[in-house]
Amino acid sequence: MNIRKLENFQGALVAQYRDLIQEAIFECETDHKTRLDLGRLNSKLQQICKAAQYDGLDENTINELINSAVPNIDSEAA
């Protein structure tokens, strides 16, 4: 596989997992998008991480995707 094809493949994987993460967040929203079911979201994100590693994405990349997609939760809410 040449480098250009590998870069295209990696880019497609990143886009696919970015969409999966957004979908997981959307599925875990409750109360008219004002709350997240964190337990359910954590479970979904763990499954996504395992699948991403199986597909060849490194852990840092998938963690960056998750960190950029998951809304910040301030310490008062926790």
C-alpha positions as CSV (number, residue, x, y, z in Angstrom):
1,M,0.0,0.0,0.0
2,N,1.5,3.3,-1.0
3,I,1.7,6.3,1.4
4,R,-1.1,8.2,-0.3
5,K,-3.6,5.3,0.0
6,L,-2.5,4.8,3.7
7,E,-3.2,8.5,4.5
8,N,-6.6,8.3,2.7
9,F,-7.4,5.2,4.7
10,Q,-6.4,6.7,8.0
11,G,-8.3,9.9,7.2
12,A,-11.4,7.8,6.4
13,L,-11.1,5.9,9.7
14,V,-10.7,9.1,11.7
15,A,-13.8,10.5,10.0
16,Q,-15.8,7.3,10.6
17,Y,-14.9,7.2,14.3
18,R,-15.6,10.9,14.7
19,D,-19.1,10.3,13.4
20,L,-19.5,7.2,15.7
21,I,-18.5,9.3,18.7
22,Q,-20.9,12.0,17.8
23,E,-23.7,9.4,17.4
24,A,-22.9,7.9,20.8
25,I,-23.1,11.3,22.4
26,F,-26.4,12.0,20.7
27,E,-27.8,8.6,21.8
28,C,-26.9,9.3,25.4
29,E,-28.5,12.7,25.7
30,T,-31.5,13.0,27.9
31,D,-33.9,15.6,29.1
32,H,-34.1,17.6,25.8
33,K,-30.3,17.6,25.3
34,T,-29.6,19.1,28.8
35,R,-28.1,16.0,30.4
36,L,-25.9,13.1,29.4
37,D,-26.2,9.5,30.7
38,L,-22.5,9.3,31.5
39,G,-22.6,5.5,32.4
40,R,-24.1,4.7,29.0
41,L,-21.8,7.1,27.2
42,N,-18.7,5.6,28.9
43,S,-19.8,2.1,27.9
44,K,-20.3,3.2,24.3
45,L,-17.0,5.0,24.1
46,Q,-15.2,2.0,25.5
47,Q,-16.7,-0.1,22.7
48,I,-15.7,2.5,20.1
49,C,-12.1,2.6,21.5
50,K,-11.8,-1.2,21.2
51,A,-13.1,-1.2,17.7
52,A,-10.8,1.7,16.7
53,Q,-7.8,-0.1,18.0
54,Y,-8.8,-3.2,16.1
55,D,-9.2,-1.2,13.0
56,G,-5.7,0.3,13.4
57,L,-6.2,3.7,14.9
58,D,-3.7,4.4,17.7
59,E,-5.0,5.1,21.2
60,N,-3.9,8.8,21.1
61,T,-5.9,9.5,18.0
62,I,-9.1,8.0,19.3
63,N,-8.6,9.8,22.7
64,E,-8.2,13.1,20.9
65,L,-11.4,12.5,19.0
66,I,-13.3,11.7,22.2
67,N,-11.8,14.7,24.0
68,S,-12.7,17.1,21.3
69,A,-16.3,15.7,21.0
70,V,-17.4,15.2,24.6
71,P,-18.7,18.4,26.2
72,N,-16.8,19.7,29.2
73,I,-18.4,18.8,32.5
74,D,-17.6,21.3,35.2
75,S,-16.7,20.1,38.6
76,E,-19.9,21.5,40.2
77,A,-22.1,19.1,38.2
78,A,-20.0,16.1,39.2
